[in-house]
Amino acid sequence: MAYWLILDENVEHEVYHRLENYGHDVEHVDLVSELGKGTDDYPIAQYSRDTDRVIVTYDDDFVLEVDESDYCAVLYIHDAELSVRDVADIVHAVSQHYPQDEIQGLEYIGQEWL
């Protein structure tokens, strides 16, 4: 199942390309004209909600500061040491088990999906 994703600025562009190759509809904060590098978390959350895109991030601000009602959903990768290949594989693995409409709020994802 393909997801509609928005990758936070801290997620490597190679993850973007790998997820695209898996068939996901992917945008990166850096490449969205109304967002861009350095955008605060709240406009990203709003964009996620408005476009029905799941945010992929290493940023714990989405855990600590942004309310779950402000975004569509967040896949939070708590291990920033994972390779870009692992990050893409993890997100794709989640998509193979759960349709996007079943992903709600904040979901912690990590190596357990490999």
C-alpha positions in Angstrom: 0.0 0.0 0.0 1.4 3.4 -0.9 1.5 6.2 1.6 1.3 10.0 1.0 4.3 11.3 2.9 5.9 14.6 3.8 9.5 14.2 5.0 10.7 16.6 7.6 13.9 18.6 6.8 16.0 16.4 9.0 15.2 13.3 6.8 17.8 12.7 4.1 16.9 13.3 0.5 18.0 9.8 -0.3 15.1 8.5 1.9 12.8 10.5 -0.4 14.1 8.8 -3.5 14.0 5.3 -2.0 10.4 5.8 -0.8 9.5 7.1 -4.3 11.0 3.9 -5.8 8.8 1.9 -3.5 5.8 3.6 -5.0 4.9 6.1 -2.3 3.8 9.7 -3.0 6.6 11.6 -1.3 7.3 15.3 -0.7 10.2 16.8 1.3 9.8 19.9 3.3 12.8 21.4 1.6 11.1 21.0 -1.8 7.6 22.2 -1.0 7.3 25.9 -2.0 5.0 26.9 0.9 7.3 25.2 3.4 11.0 25.0 2.8 14.1 24.4 4.9 13.8 26.0 8.4 10.0 26.0 8.5 8.6 25.6 12.0 6.8 22.4 13.0 3.3 23.9 13.2 3.1 24.8 9.5 4.4 21.4 8.6 1.7 19.8 10.8 -0.9 22.0 9.2 0.3 21.0 5.7 0.2 17.3 6.8 -3.4 17.7 7.9 -4.5 19.8 4.9 -2.9 17.4 2.3 -3.5 14.1 4.2 0.2 13.3 4.3 2.0 11.4 7.0 5.0 13.2 8.4 8.3 11.2 8.7 10.7 12.8 11.1 13.5 12.3 13.6 12.4 15.5 15.3 11.1 14.9 18.9 9.3 18.3 18.8 6.5 16.3 17.2 6.5 14.2 20.3 6.9 16.9 22.9 5.4 20.1 21.5 2.9 19.5 18.6 -0.5 18.2 19.5 -1.7 15.1 17.6 -4.8 17.0 16.5 -2.6 19.4 14.5 -1.4 16.8 11.9 -2.6 13.9 9.9 -0.1 11.4 11.5 3.6 11.2 12.3 6.0 8.3 11.9 8.7 9.2 14.4 12.0 7.5 14.0 13.6 7.6 17.4 17.0 6.3 16.2 18.7 8.9 14.2 21.7 6.6 13.6 19.7 4.4 11.2 21.0 4.3 7.6 18.9 5.9 4.9 18.2 2.5 3.5 16.9 1.3 6.9 14.7 4.4 7.3 13.1 3.9 3.9 12.7 0.1 4.5 11.1 0.7 7.9 8.6 3.2 6.5 7.8 0.9 3.6 7.4 -2.1 6.0 4.9 -0.2 8.1 3.0 0.6 4.9 2.8 -3.1 4.0 1.1 -3.9 7.3 -1.2 -0.9 7.9 -3.1 1.2 5.4 -2.5 4.9 5.7 -6.0 5.6 7.1 -5.1 3.3 10.1 -2.1 5.4 11.0 -3.2 8.1 13.4 -1.5 10.4 15.8 2.2 9.7 16.6 3.7 6.3 15.9 7.2 5.4 17.0 9.0 3.3 14.4 12.4 1.8 14.4 14.6 -1.2 13.9 11.9 -3.6 15.1 10.4 -3.2 11.6 13.4 -4.6 9.8 
